[in-house]
Amino acid sequence: MNTATTPCPVVASLGQYLAAQGRDECLILAIEAEADLLLEDEKRRAQLADSFVESLHDAGSEALLAEFHAFVGKQLLRAAFDHDPVVSALYPNLAKAAREWVDLVAEVQVKKEAA
């Protein structure tokens, strides 16, 4: 682009646009880096998880909260029942409780169908 023949306000506007775009990209990268740091540190990740769950309750969206519970419950129950090594290693008590719950419900269902 030959800026010698371009009116000065156009060049200035282009410069402002490019500078703003650069700031936006820097902000996005900074946010991604900070989020990665938050999730990397176990204590900060736990605090982030707590505040996230609180925000779901505070938002008052029953649909969002129901979706959250469905996702967590379904994923946890399946992983625990399948003896997923990651879930079992990270959350042994929760995995055990989930397996016991699935076994109990299945037992009740089998007995009900046998009766």
C-alpha distance (Angstrom), angle and dihedral (degrees) to the residues before:
residue distance angle dihedral
M1 . . .
N2 3.78 . .
T3 3.79 105.7 .
A4 3.81 92.4 -177.0
T5 3.81 91.0 77.9
T6 3.82 96.6 35.7
P7 3.80 117.6 97.4
C8 3.81 112.7 -104.9
P9 3.83 96.3 -119.3
V10 3.82 89.8 56.0
V11 3.81 91.8 51.5
A12 3.80 90.7 46.4
S13 3.79 90.9 49.5
L14 3.79 91.2 49.1
G15 3.79 90.4 49.5
Q16 3.80 91.6 50.3
Y17 3.78 90.8 48.3
L18 3.80 93.1 50.4
A19 3.81 92.1 46.0
A20 3.81 91.3 50.4
Q21 3.78 91.0 47.4
G22 3.80 89.8 51.1
R23 3.82 91.2 50.4
D24 3.80 90.5 49.5
E25 3.80 91.3 51.2
C26 3.81 91.1 48.0
L27 3.79 90.7 49.8
I28 3.81 91.6 49.9
L29 3.80 91.2 49.9
A30 3.81 91.6 46.9
I31 3.81 91.2 50.6
E32 3.81 91.6 49.2
A33 3.80 91.4 48.9
E34 3.81 92.6 48.8
A35 3.81 91.9 47.3
D36 3.79 89.4 51.3
L37 3.81 90.0 51.7
L38 3.81 91.3 48.7
L39 3.78 91.2 52.2
E40 3.81 94.7 42.7
D41 3.81 96.0 59.5
E42 3.81 110.6 72.3
K43 3.81 95.9 -147.2
R44 3.79 93.3 48.0
R45 3.82 90.7 44.4
A46 3.81 89.8 54.3
Q47 3.81 90.6 49.7
L48 3.79 89.9 48.1
A49 3.81 90.9 50.5
D50 3.81 91.7 49.6
S51 3.79 92.8 48.9
F52 3.81 90.8 45.9
V53 3.81 92.4 54.5
E54 3.82 90.2 45.8
S55 3.80 90.0 50.9
L56 3.80 90.0 52.9
H57 3.81 90.3 53.8
D58 3.82 92.4 43.6
A59 3.80 93.2 49.2
G60 3.78 88.9 67.2
S61 3.78 93.1 -142.1
E62 3.78 105.7 142.3
A63 3.81 90.8 -173.5
L64 3.80 92.9 54.1
L65 3.79 92.6 46.3
A66 3.80 91.3 47.7
E67 3.79 90.1 50.5
F68 3.81 90.6 50.0
H69 3.80 92.4 50.6
A70 3.80 91.7 45.9
F71 3.79 92.0 51.3
V72 3.79 95.0 46.8
G73 3.78 94.2 42.9
K74 3.77 97.0 46.0
Q75 3.78 94.8 44.8
L76 3.79 94.0 44.6
L77 3.79 95.7 46.3
R78 3.80 93.3 48.9
A79 3.80 93.8 45.2
A80 3.79 93.1 46.2
F81 3.79 93.5 47.1
D82 3.81 90.3 49.4
H83 3.83 89.4 50.0
D84 3.79 90.6 -121.0
P85 3.81 103.7 -161.5
V86 3.80 94.0 -142.1
V87 3.80 94.4 52.2
S88 3.80 91.6 42.5
A89 3.80 92.0 50.0
L90 3.79 96.9 44.6
Y91 3.80 99.1 37.8
P92 3.82 108.4 19.3
N93 3.81 96.3 160.6
L94 3.79 94.1 45.7
A95 3.82 91.6 46.1
K96 3.80 90.5 50.3
A97 3.81 92.0 48.5
A98 3.81 91.2 48.0
R99 3.83 92.3 49.7
E100 3.80 90.6 48.3
W101 3.81 90.7 49.4
V102 3.80 92.9 50.9
D103 3.82 90.8 46.7
L104 3.81 91.5 49.0
V105 3.80 93.9 49.7
A106 3.82 91.0 45.6
E107 3.82 90.6 49.6
V108 3.80 91.8 51.2
Q109 3.80 89.8 49.1
V110 3.81 93.2 49.3
K111 3.81 91.9 49.1
K112 3.78 90.9 46.9
E113 3.80 91.9 52.0
A114 3.84 91.6 45.7
A115 3.79 92.6 53.7
